[in-house]
């Protein structure tokens, strides 16, 4: 950056005329430029450089700054972004002949914080989420305004919530423990559960996503249901679980059978959905009792 320009300005006692208007310069202020003498008015009209910022002539009494054939009034030489005076300060000349201070030049093009709308410059701790950026200290909970920073959070529309506020405001409560379900969980008969709370009454193993049987608001895995709850088949003496083969149950006189076990004691004919005779706690087809 070149320093302020100056011209020879003086007064004369002998006759001396302006180079342009020929008015006498005797006893008047004049300017000498490139070997020519002119009055102040003609200097501004014909000789003065034009300020690239305000587009006005830089008069003889003004301080002029120039750089690479560009000229400014000293009070016009300011940062295009922050308007800080750049006289005696480092600067950069960018497109459209705009000058920038070093600070604004370094932040130009940087990501803008969605919280404070200021630039995130190199070295700043920041958070990125869905192509938006925040200073770490600007990434706060929409409810309590506490800094989340790089901690856990929950998005809800355009808002961000810390774990505590999200639980209080949105999370469902587990049907068993009555505490908030912050992640995962299962739903059974429109009731929300923590996965770790939805367990077998018999063995306490988690049954979410597995086969189970509900009995009077109690839940049993297949093995525990067979062992503790299921009726025993009067034919094969094995548990009737309702799963897989034999899911259809036949009941009579307080006893139960797998459908495939419900058959004639004498001829072994299957009797599910057929006429049968119950005699001495035994099951017979309609024909076999006559043969006893």
Beta strands, then each sheet from edge to edge (+ up, - down):
strand 1: 2-5
strand 2: 8-10
strand 3: 30-33
strand 4: 36-39
strand 5: 64-67
strand 6: 70-73
strand 7: 91-94
strand 8: 98-101
strand 9: 126-129
strand 10: 132-135
strand 11: 153-156
strand 12: 159-162
strand 13: 186-188
strand 14: 191-193
strand 15: 212-215
strand 16: 218-221
strand 17: 249-252
strand 18: 255-258
strand 19: 276-279
strand 20: 282-285
sheet 1: 1+ 5- 6+
sheet 2: 2+ 3- 4+
sheet 3: 7+ 8-
sheet 4: 9+ 10-
sheet 5: 11+ 12-
sheet 6: 13+ 14-
sheet 7: 15+ 16-
sheet 8: 17+ 18-
sheet 9: 19+ 20-
end
